[in-house]
């Protein structure tokens, strides 16, 4: 289930950044993704795993599958923004699952851009 409901829900299309990429012009944009392949944070001593083989397996299997979909969507959005000549910071890591450790790293990487955009 997507946060906007099933793909047929009108809310899905209304909130799709790909479909409305032209509305992002003039907005500070940072998008990032891994590939779904296990990376440096996908280990027993990685963030949130607490040496649990079950948590690690979940992060690699479920988080890997989610990130595989996310990288596809990120590439499509990046292509659309490029086509519209809308600047964006795009960080596509060679590895990494859909998990909090990578999100935290991305937040730290993106913060300088967001701080500038917010005038901080």
OpenMM code with the backbone's topology and positions (N, CA, C; nanometers):
from openmm import Vec3, app, unit

residues = "UNK UNK UNK UNK UNK UNK UNK UNK UNK UNK UNK UNK UNK UNK UNK UNK UNK UNK UNK UNK UNK UNK UNK UNK UNK UNK UNK UNK UNK UNK UNK UNK UNK UNK UNK UNK UNK UNK UNK UNK UNK UNK UNK UNK UNK UNK UNK UNK UNK UNK UNK UNK UNK UNK UNK UNK UNK UNK UNK UNK UNK UNK UNK UNK UNK UNK UNK UNK UNK UNK UNK UNK UNK UNK UNK UNK UNK UNK UNK UNK UNK UNK UNK UNK UNK UNK UNK UNK UNK UNK UNK UNK UNK UNK UNK UNK UNK UNK UNK UNK UNK UNK UNK UNK UNK UNK UNK UNK UNK UNK UNK UNK UNK UNK UNK UNK UNK UNK UNK UNK".split()
positions = [
    Vec3(0.0843, -0.1176, 0.0000),
    Vec3(0.0000, 0.0000, 0.0000),
    Vec3(0.0890, 0.1242, 0.0000),
    Vec3(0.0584, 0.2151, -0.0854),
    Vec3(0.1293, 0.3419, -0.0942),
    Vec3(0.0625, 0.4421, -0.0008),
    Vec3(0.1370, 0.5422, 0.0433),
    Vec3(0.0792, 0.6413, 0.1346),
    Vec3(-0.0382, 0.7161, 0.0724),
    Vec3(-0.0484, 0.7165, -0.0591),
    Vec3(-0.1596, 0.7845, -0.1269),
    Vec3(-0.2671, 0.6857, -0.1694),
    Vec3(-0.2602, 0.5622, -0.1216),
    Vec3(-0.3593, 0.4625, -0.1587),
    Vec3(-0.3119, 0.3805, -0.2768),
    Vec3(-0.4036, 0.3033, -0.3352),
    Vec3(-0.3654, 0.2213, -0.4504),
    Vec3(-0.3370, 0.3099, -0.5720),
    Vec3(-0.2596, 0.2596, -0.6675),
    Vec3(-0.2240, 0.3403, -0.7853),
    Vec3(-0.3435, 0.3970, -0.8619),
    Vec3(-0.4601, 0.3388, -0.8463),
    Vec3(-0.5788, 0.3890, -0.9163),
    Vec3(-0.6473, 0.5041, -0.8425),
    Vec3(-0.6067, 0.5313, -0.7189),
    Vec3(-0.6662, 0.6396, -0.6399),
    Vec3(-0.6248, 0.7743, -0.6985),
    Vec3(-0.7171, 0.8680, -0.7164),
    Vec3(-0.6816, 0.9999, -0.7705),
    Vec3(-0.5750, 1.0717, -0.6877),
    Vec3(-0.5678, 1.0425, -0.5578),
    Vec3(-0.4658, 1.1051, -0.4730),
    Vec3(-0.3257, 1.0638, -0.5162),
    Vec3(-0.3131, 0.9429, -0.5720),
    Vec3(-0.1829, 0.8951, -0.6190),
    Vec3(-0.1312, 0.9888, -0.7275),
    Vec3(-0.2095, 1.0099, -0.8315),
    Vec3(-0.1683, 1.0964, -0.9429),
    Vec3(-0.1524, 1.2409, -0.8978),
    Vec3(-0.2372, 1.2863, -0.8064),
    Vec3(-0.2309, 1.4254, -0.7603),
    Vec3(-0.1017, 1.4554, -0.6852),
    Vec3(-0.0371, 1.3525, -0.6297),
    Vec3(0.0840, 1.3718, -0.5504),
    Vec3(0.2078, 1.3099, -0.6136),
    Vec3(0.2015, 1.2768, -0.7393),
    Vec3(0.3125, 1.2126, -0.8094),
    Vec3(0.4111, 1.3185, -0.8597),
    Vec3(0.5336, 1.3224, -0.8039),
    Vec3(0.6288, 1.4253, -0.8473),
    Vec3(0.6704, 1.4105, -0.9931),
    Vec3(0.6661, 1.2899, -1.0465),
    Vec3(0.6997, 1.2715, -1.1876),
    Vec3(0.5961, 1.3404, -1.2763),
    Vec3(0.4693, 1.3195, -1.2453),
    Vec3(0.3625, 1.3791, -1.3258),
    Vec3(0.3576, 1.5314, -1.3137),
    Vec3(0.4031, 1.5822, -1.2005),
    Vec3(0.3961, 1.7260, -1.1742),
    Vec3(0.5349, 1.7877, -1.1596),
    Vec3(0.6324, 1.7303, -1.2261),
    Vec3(0.7706, 1.7783, -1.2138),
    Vec3(0.7830, 1.9255, -1.2508),
    Vec3(0.7031, 1.9722, -1.3459),
    Vec3(0.7103, 2.1127, -1.3865),
    Vec3(0.6792, 2.2069, -1.2705),
    Vec3(0.6027, 2.1621, -1.1734),
    Vec3(0.5686, 2.2440, -1.0566),
    Vec3(0.6843, 2.2555, -0.9575),
    Vec3(0.7882, 2.1770, -0.9786),
    Vec3(0.9036, 2.1792, -0.8883),
    Vec3(1.0066, 2.2851, -0.9271),
    Vec3(0.9878, 2.3491, -1.0398),
    Vec3(1.0822, 2.4520, -1.0846),
    Vec3(1.0941, 2.5597, -0.9761),
    Vec3(1.2184, 2.5950, -0.9433),
    Vec3(1.2434, 2.6961, -0.8411),
    Vec3(1.2465, 2.6417, -0.6995),
    Vec3(1.2285, 2.5123, -0.6853),
    Vec3(1.2308, 2.4467, -0.5548),
    Vec3(1.3646, 2.3760, -0.5369),
    Vec3(1.4202, 2.3832, -0.4169),
    Vec3(1.5417, 2.3067, -0.3881),
    Vec3(1.5036, 2.1589, -0.3852),
    Vec3(1.5692, 2.0794, -0.4675),
    Vec3(1.5347, 1.9374, -0.4803),
    Vec3(1.6572, 1.8520, -0.4501),
    Vec3(1.6398, 1.7563, -0.3606),
    Vec3(1.7431, 1.6581, -0.3295),
    Vec3(1.6755, 1.5220, -0.3312),
    Vec3(1.7201, 1.4346, -0.4180),
    Vec3(1.6696, 1.2976, -0.4206),
    Vec3(1.7878, 1.2027, -0.4101),
    Vec3(1.7662, 1.0946, -0.3380),
    Vec3(1.8745, 0.9982, -0.3198),
    Vec3(1.8159, 0.8583, -0.3129),
    Vec3(1.9000, 0.7643, -0.3435),
    Vec3(1.8587, 0.6244, -0.3388),
    Vec3(1.9820, 0.5353, -0.3392),
    Vec3(1.9627, 0.4145, -0.2904),
    Vec3(2.0617, 0.3093, -0.3078),
    Vec3(2.0148, 0.2237, -0.4250),
    Vec3(2.0675, 0.1042, -0.4331),
    Vec3(2.0286, 0.0147, -0.5422),
    Vec3(1.9470, -0.1053, -0.4943),
    Vec3(1.9444, -0.1253, -0.3637),
    Vec3(1.8809, -0.2439, -0.3080),
    Vec3(1.9820, -0.3511, -0.2726),
    Vec3(2.1025, -0.3385, -0.3265),
    Vec3(2.2090, -0.4327, -0.2902),
    Vec3(2.2598, -0.3991, -0.1508),
    Vec3(2.2920, -0.4997, -0.0691),
    Vec3(2.3435, -0.4708, 0.0640),
    Vec3(2.4671, -0.3807, 0.0570),
    Vec3(2.4732, -0.2878, 0.1500),
    Vec3(2.5842, -0.1936, 0.1554),
    Vec3(2.6476, -0.1925, 0.2931),
    Vec3(2.7271, -0.0901, 0.3220),
    Vec3(2.8042, -0.0859, 0.4460),
    Vec3(2.7199, -0.0800, 0.5732),
    Vec3(2.5951, -0.0393, 0.5665),
    Vec3(2.5100, -0.0341, 0.6859),
    Vec3(2.4237, -0.1587, 0.7014),
    Vec3(2.4323, -0.2490, 0.6070),
    Vec3(2.3544, -0.3726, 0.6106),
    Vec3(2.4395, -0.4848, 0.6683),
    Vec3(2.4709, -0.4694, 0.7963),
    Vec3(2.5542, -0.5654, 0.8686),
    Vec3(2.4942, -0.5870, 1.0071),
    Vec3(2.5389, -0.6884, 1.0757),
    Vec3(2.4882, -0.7156, 1.2104),
    Vec3(2.5143, -0.6005, 1.3069),
    Vec3(2.6194, -0.5219, 1.2820),
    Vec3(2.6454, -0.4072, 1.3695),
    Vec3(2.5958, -0.2761, 1.3079),
    Vec3(2.5135, -0.2861, 1.2038),
    Vec3(2.4568, -0.1676, 1.1394),
    Vec3(2.3507, -0.1014, 1.2268),
    Vec3(2.3153, 0.0234, 1.1960),
    Vec3(2.2162, 0.0968, 1.2748),
    Vec3(2.0829, 0.0229, 1.2848),
    Vec3(2.0356, 0.0062, 1.4082),
    Vec3(1.9057, -0.0551, 1.4313),
    Vec3(1.9014, -0.2064, 1.4248),
    Vec3(2.0101, -0.2700, 1.3863),
    Vec3(2.0094, -0.4168, 1.3723),
    Vec3(2.0298, -0.4853, 1.5072),
    Vec3(2.1116, -0.4267, 1.5918),
    Vec3(2.1385, -0.4787, 1.7267),
    Vec3(2.1792, -0.6262, 1.7260),
    Vec3(2.2635, -0.6629, 1.6322),
    Vec3(2.3174, -0.7994, 1.6210),
    Vec3(2.2104, -0.9055, 1.5973),
    Vec3(2.0950, -0.8659, 1.5471),
    Vec3(1.9860, -0.9611, 1.5239),
    Vec3(1.9885, -1.0102, 1.3791),
    Vec3(2.0186, -1.1397, 1.3585),
    Vec3(2.0156, -1.1929, 1.2222),
    Vec3(1.8784, -1.1752, 1.1554),
    Vec3(1.7697, -1.1844, 1.2327),
    Vec3(1.6354, -1.1687, 1.1752),
    Vec3(1.6140, -1.0256, 1.1254),
    Vec3(1.6575, -0.9267, 1.2047),
    Vec3(1.6438, -0.7866, 1.1621),
    Vec3(1.7291, -0.7595, 1.0392),
    Vec3(1.8487, -0.8157, 1.0375),
    Vec3(1.9364, -0.7966, 0.9218),
    Vec3(1.8748, -0.8599, 0.7971),
    Vec3(1.8216, -0.9807, 0.8116),
    Vec3(1.7580, -1.0477, 0.6969),
    Vec3(1.6407, -0.9651, 0.6454),
    Vec3(1.5600, -0.9110, 0.7358),
    Vec3(1.4470, -0.8267, 0.6964),
    Vec3(1.4956, -0.7021, 0.6223),
    Vec3(1.5987, -0.6382, 0.6753),
    Vec3(1.6509, -0.5173, 0.6118),
    Vec3(1.7044, -0.5468, 0.4721),
    Vec3(1.7741, -0.6580, 0.4577),
    Vec3(1.8316, -0.6923, 0.3273),
    Vec3(1.7230, -0.7377, 0.2292),
    Vec3(1.6309, -0.8230, 0.2751),
    Vec3(1.5291, -0.8765, 0.1842),
    Vec3(1.4185, -0.7752, 0.1545),
    Vec3(1.3541, -0.7243, 0.2576),
    Vec3(1.2433, -0.6300, 0.2379),
    Vec3(1.2974, -0.4929, 0.1978),
    Vec3(1.3964, -0.4449, 0.2732),
    Vec3(1.4553, -0.3144, 0.2411),
    Vec3(1.5236, -0.3135, 0.1057),
    Vec3(1.5816, -0.4258, 0.0675),
    Vec3(1.6445, -0.4356, -0.0644),
    Vec3(1.5421, -0.4292, -0.1759),
    Vec3(1.4303, -0.4996, -0.1570),
    Vec3(1.3243, -0.4977, -0.2588),
    Vec3(1.2627, -0.3586, -0.2715),
    Vec3(1.2376, -0.2936, -0.1588),
    Vec3(1.1810, -0.1579, -0.1627),
    Vec3(1.2747, -0.0605, -0.2335),
    Vec3(1.4034, -0.0710, -0.2034),
    Vec3(1.4992, 0.0229, -0.2640),
    Vec3(1.5181, -0.0046, -0.4126),
    Vec3(1.5007, -0.1295, -0.4539),
    Vec3(1.5066, -0.1613, -0.5967),
    Vec3(1.3968, -0.0857, -0.6717),
    Vec3(1.2794, -0.0776, -0.6121),
    Vec3(1.1724, 0.0027, -0.6719),
    Vec3(1.2019, 0.1510, -0.6637),
    Vec3(1.2576, 0.1942, -0.5511),
    Vec3(1.2881, 0.3368, -0.5329),
    Vec3(1.3926, 0.3855, -0.6328),
    Vec3(1.4929, 0.3039, -0.6623),
    Vec3(1.5969, 0.3483, -0.7562),
    Vec3(1.5377, 0.3651, -0.8960),
    Vec3(1.4456, 0.2796, -0.9325),
    Vec3(1.3795, 0.2937, -1.0628),
    Vec3(1.3023, 0.4254, -1.0696),
    Vec3(1.2254, 0.4530, -0.9667),
    Vec3(1.1478, 0.5777, -0.9626),
    Vec3(1.2389, 0.7000, -0.9584),
    Vec3(1.3489, 0.6902, -0.8851),
    Vec3(1.4425, 0.8025, -0.8757),
    Vec3(1.5060, 0.8306, -1.0107),
    Vec3(1.5439, 0.7263, -1.0816),
    Vec3(1.6011, 0.7456, -1.2161),
    Vec3(1.5000, 0.8111, -1.3099),
    Vec3(1.3744, 0.7668, -1.3025),
    Vec3(1.2707, 0.8257, -1.3875),
    Vec3(1.2486, 0.9728, -1.3536),
    Vec3(1.2437, 1.0057, -1.2247),
    Vec3(1.2258, 1.1451, -1.1843),
    Vec3(1.3451, 1.2289, -1.2278),
    Vec3(1.4649, 1.1763, -1.2094),
    Vec3(1.5853, 1.2491, -1.2509),
    Vec3(1.5818, 1.2765, -1.4010),
    Vec3(1.5450, 1.1779, -1.4792),
    Vec3(1.5349, 1.1968, -1.6247),
    Vec3(1.4321, 1.3037, -1.6588),
    Vec3(1.3188, 1.3019, -1.5903),
    Vec3(1.2135, 1.4003, -1.6167),
    Vec3(1.2600, 1.5411, -1.5798),
    Vec3(1.3255, 1.5556, -1.4667),
    Vec3(1.3766, 1.6868, -1.4259),
    Vec3(1.4807, 1.7370, -1.5251),
    Vec3(1.5676, 1.6480, -1.5710),
    Vec3(1.6688, 1.6848, -1.6701),
    Vec3(1.6018, 1.7289, -1.7996),
    Vec3(1.5020, 1.6541, -1.8427),
    Vec3(1.4274, 1.6873, -1.9649),
    Vec3(1.3644, 1.8266, -1.9557),
    Vec3(1.3186, 1.8643, -1.8360),
    Vec3(1.2557, 1.9947, -1.8149),
    Vec3(1.3562, 2.1031, -1.7755),
    Vec3(1.4852, 2.0676, -1.7716),
    Vec3(1.5926, 2.1600, -1.7310),
    Vec3(1.5677, 2.2166, -1.5910),
    Vec3(1.5223, 2.1303, -1.5011),
    Vec3(1.5007, 2.1681, -1.3615),
    Vec3(1.6170, 2.1116, -1.2808),
    Vec3(1.6962, 2.1985, -1.2177),
    Vec3(1.8114, 2.1495, -1.1425),
    Vec3(1.7701, 2.0709, -1.0177),
    Vec3(1.8474, 1.9696, -0.9886),
    Vec3(1.8248, 1.8879, -0.8694),
    Vec3(1.9569, 1.8261, -0.8278),
    Vec3(1.9715, 1.8062, -0.6993),
    Vec3(2.0838, 1.7290, -0.6482),
    Vec3(2.0364, 1.5848, -0.6412),
    Vec3(2.1067, 1.4975, -0.7110),
    Vec3(2.0681, 1.3566, -0.7172),
    Vec3(2.1862, 1.2729, -0.6698),
    Vec3(2.1626, 1.1922, -0.5672),
    Vec3(2.2671, 1.1073, -0.5103),
    Vec3(2.2218, 0.9625, -0.5220),
    Vec3(2.2799, 0.8909, -0.6175),
    Vec3(2.2465, 0.7498, -0.6358),
    Vec3(2.3654, 0.6663, -0.5900),
    Vec3(2.3493, 0.6090, -0.4708),
    Vec3(2.4561, 0.5269, -0.4140),
    Vec3(2.4653, 0.3932, -0.4884),
    Vec3(2.5833, 0.3333, -0.4947),
    Vec3(2.5983, 0.2051, -0.5649),
    Vec3(2.5410, 0.0860, -0.4878),
    Vec3(2.5113, 0.1060, -0.3598),
    Vec3(2.4529, 0.0008, -0.2763),
    Vec3(2.3574, 0.0668, -0.1776),
    Vec3(2.2918, -0.0149, -0.0981),
    Vec3(2.2084, 0.0370, 0.0099),
    Vec3(2.0635, -0.0043, -0.0022),
    Vec3(2.0061, -0.0382, 0.1132),
    Vec3(1.8678, -0.0819, 0.1223),
    Vec3(1.7789, 0.0332, 0.1686),
    Vec3(1.6488, 0.0097, 0.1688),
    Vec3(1.5509, 0.1084, 0.2146),
    Vec3(1.5437, 0.0947, 0.3663),
    Vec3(1.6306, 0.1674, 0.4368),
    Vec3(1.6394, 0.1526, 0.5816),
    Vec3(1.6841, 0.2838, 0.6452),
    Vec3(1.6589, 0.2947, 0.7755),
    Vec3(1.6815, 0.4197, 0.8469),
    Vec3(1.8259, 0.4659, 0.8459),
    Vec3(1.9218, 0.3778, 0.8497),
    Vec3(2.0624, 0.4193, 0.8491),
    Vec3(2.0983, 0.4988, 0.7248),
    Vec3(2.0528, 0.4540, 0.6097),
    Vec3(2.0808, 0.5265, 0.4850),
    Vec3(2.0015, 0.6567, 0.4797),
    Vec3(1.8780, 0.6544, 0.5303),
    Vec3(1.7979, 0.7765, 0.5351),
    Vec3(1.8694, 0.8817, 0.6196),
    Vec3(1.9236, 0.8394, 0.7333),
    Vec3(1.9950, 0.9333, 0.8203),
    Vec3(2.1183, 0.9900, 0.7495),
    Vec3(2.1938, 0.9050, 0.6828),
    Vec3(2.3100, 0.9538, 0.6069),
    Vec3(2.2662, 1.0537, 0.4999),
    Vec3(2.1583, 1.0226, 0.4298),
    Vec3(2.1086, 1.1124, 0.3252),
    Vec3(2.0606, 1.2445, 0.3840),
    Vec3(1.9987, 1.2403, 0.5005),
    Vec3(1.9552, 1.3635, 0.5659),
    Vec3(2.0756, 1.4527, 0.5954),
    Vec3(2.1823, 1.3940, 0.6469),
    Vec3(2.3039, 1.4718, 0.6751),
    Vec3(2.3647, 1.5279, 0.5464),
    Vec3(2.3657, 1.4486, 0.4411),
    Vec3(2.4206, 1.4963, 0.3132),
    Vec3(2.3348, 1.6077, 0.2530),
    Vec3(2.2049, 1.5965, 0.2686),
    Vec3(2.1138, 1.6935, 0.2069),
    Vec3(2.0981, 1.8212, 0.2882),
    Vec3(2.1291, 1.8164, 0.4164),
    Vec3(2.1016, 1.9303, 0.5026),
    Vec3(2.1642, 2.0617, 0.4546),
    Vec3(2.2898, 2.0664, 0.4107),
    Vec3(2.3439, 2.1952, 0.3644),
    Vec3(2.2591, 2.2582, 0.2533),
    Vec3(2.2116, 2.1783, 0.1603),
    Vec3(2.1278, 2.2314, 0.0532),
    Vec3(1.9957, 2.2835, 0.1087),
    Vec3(1.9336, 2.2066, 0.1981),
    Vec3(1.8071, 2.2504, 0.2561),
    Vec3(1.8256, 2.3740, 0.3438),
    Vec3(1.9342, 2.3788, 0.4195),
    Vec3(1.9606, 2.4959, 0.5041),
    Vec3(1.9720, 2.6221, 0.4187),
    Vec3(2.0442, 2.6133, 0.3071),
    Vec3(2.0542, 2.7289, 0.2163),
    Vec3(1.9167, 2.7682, 0.1633),
    Vec3(1.8395, 2.6682, 0.1223),
    Vec3(1.7066, 2.6960, 0.0663),
    Vec3(1.6138, 2.7597, 0.1693),
    Vec3(1.6325, 2.7243, 0.2963),
    Vec3(1.5495, 2.7789, 0.4036),
    Vec3(1.6060, 2.9086, 0.4609),
    Vec3(1.7226, 2.9502, 0.4098),
    Vec3(1.7850, 3.0728, 0.4581),
    Vec3(1.8452, 3.0596, 0.5966),
    Vec3(1.8872, 2.9406, 0.6320),
    Vec3(1.9463, 2.9168, 0.7647),
    Vec3(2.0970, 2.9237, 0.7613),
] * unit.nanometer
topology = app.Topology()
chain = topology.addChain("A")
for resn in residues:
    res = topology.addResidue(resn, chain)
    for name in ("N", "CA", "C"):
        topology.addAtom(name, app.Element.getBySymbol(name[0]), res)
